[in-house]
């Protein structure tokens, strides 16, 4: 998987630098230290991948933690919290069976994701992306970067390139043009879903459906 490409989306200081004569900013005394804290892509995780909910086992652990906290804060309703937790665990187990059946039917010969955010989902359900493409959603990549990404898709022999809701679909179309790869969309944050009690299950099923639609044999 590719590291985040800061060179492709760092600020262009030549194009919007301050007028030092009019503002007299002393950049030597308080300029940004881009080596230590330059802008990072919003999904850069550092040492750990933060998308822990994409593993249903972790979701169950989160349910247990929520139940324990609520019970401590509101002991009079502890039985209700416990019963709701049991129902949620059952729903998670049923969801796993359904998703496992769906992903078992896909062709896992090669798909590329836009950033490496899916390892929990991949490991739990026994699939694996062949690579990732890191593109900032705020900056349209230039011709050189597009050429590099297209070559990466060809080299990886990817059958599908998975974008995300915050990325312009046109970028994916340009990257996959002239290749045999299809395109799809994965939404690990549920950005396109309504908040509510069904959100987690809708998110997980939507990811499985997207992979299935793009990679079906």
N, C-alpha and C positions, 0 to 999 in steps of 0.2 A: 504494500500500500504506500502511496505517495505521501510525503510529508506536506504540510500546508505550505503553499507557495506565497510567502510574504512579498516576494518581488513582484508578483502579478497583481497585488491589490493594495500595496502600501500607498500612502498619500503622495501625491505628486506635488511636492513643495514648490517646484518651479512654476506650476500653473496657477497656484493660489497663495503664494507666499505673501506675507504682510508687507506693506509699504513702510519700510523702516524709517524713511525720511519723515513721514507724516505721523506715524504712531510712536516712533522712537522706542520700540520694544527692545529691551536688552536681552537678546536671545542667548548670549553667552552665559547669563546669570540664571535664566529659568527656561531654557529650551528643553523640549522633550528629548529624553534619552531613548531613541528608538531601538537601541540594542537591548535595553533592559525591559521596556514596556511598550513596544510598538504595537499598533493595532493587531489584534488577533481575530481570526475568523471565529464567529460566535460558537462554532461547534468544536473548537480545539480543546482537547481534554487534558493535556499535560500527561501526567503519569498514568492516570486512570480514565477509563471510558465511563462517562457519567450516565449512559443510557441503561441503567440497571434494570428498569422495569421490563425490558424486552426479553428477559428470561422469566418465565412464569414462576420458577422456584423463588426468585427474588420478590416477585409480586406477592407470593404467599407469605414471605417473611415480613414484607411491609404491612400486610393485613394484620399479622400477629402483633407487630409493634403498635399499630394504630389502636388495636383492641386493648392492649395493655395500658396505653396512655389514657384512653377514654375511660376505662374501668377505674383507673386510679383517680381521675378527676371527678367521676360521677359513679361511685360504687353502687348507688341504688339501682342503676340500670345495667349492672354488669351482666345479668343473664341475657338481656336483649342484645348487648354488644357481642357476647359469645355466640349467640344463635345466628346473628347476622354474619359473623366471621365464618362460622361453619358453612353457611349457604354460599358465601363468596369462595371459600376453598373448593367447594363442590363445583361451582361454575368455572373456576380456573381449570380444574381437572378435566371437565368436559370440553372446555375450549382447547386444551392441549391435544386431546384425542382428535378433535375435528381438524385442527391445523396440521397435525402430524400426517393425517391421511391425505390432506391436500398437497402438502409439500412433497410427499412420497411419489406423487404423480408427475412432478416437474422434471425437466431435463436440466440437471445441474452441471452442464458442460462448461458453463462460463457466463457469469454476469459481473458487471462492474457497477459499483455504487459511487455516489458523488463524494462521500466522505466516510471514513471508517467508523461507523456508528452502530454496526449491526452484529458485532461479534457475540453478544449474549444471545440474540435470536438465532444466529447461525449455529452456534455450538449446541444449543438446546434441541434444535430440530434437525441437526445433521446436514446442513448445507453450508456452502462457503463461497463468498465472492472471490473472484480472481484478481481483484484490484480495486483501487478507488481513484477518483478524479477529484482534486480539490480545486474548486472555483469559487471565488467570492460572489455571493448573490448581488453585491452592490456594484461590482465592476464587470463590464463585458470584456472577456478576454480578447486580446489582439490576434492578428493573423498568425503570428509565430506560435502563440500559445495554442490556438485552435489546431494548427498543424501538428503540434506535439501531442495533443489529446487524441486527435484522429489516429495518429500512428500508434498510440498506446492501445486504443481499442483494437486495431488490426493485429498488433503483436500479441495481445492477450487472447486473440481469437474469440472475443466476447460475442455471445449471442444476444445479449441484452444490456442496455445501459439504463440504470435506474436513477432518475432525477429525484428532486424533492420539491414540495410546493413553493418554496421561496426562490427557486431557480426558474428563469425564463425558459419555457419549452423550446423556444427557437434555438437556444444554445445547444440543447441536446440534439436537435435536428441537424444543426450544422456539424456537430461532432460525429454523428453517425452517418452522415451523407456519404455515399460511395462505399459504405461498408455493409456487411450482411447483418449487422446488429439492429435489433428492434429497440424501442424505447418504452420505458414505464416510469411510474412515480411511486416512491416509498415515502411515507409520512410518519417518521418515528416519534414525532411530538404531538400528533393529533391536531395539527394546525388547521386542518380542513374539517374538523369534526366539532360538533356541539358539546359543550361541557355537560356533565350529568353522570348518573350512576352507570350508564352503559358505555362511557367513553373508553375505558381500558379495553373492554372486549371488542368494541368496534375498531379500535386502533389495531389490535393484534390481528383480527380477521381481515382487515383492509390490507395489511402488509402481506399476509399470506395470499390473498386474492390477487394483489398486484404482481407478486412473483409468479403465481400460477398462470396469469393471463399472458405474461411476457415470456415465460419459459416452458409452457406446456409442450409436451412431446407431440 
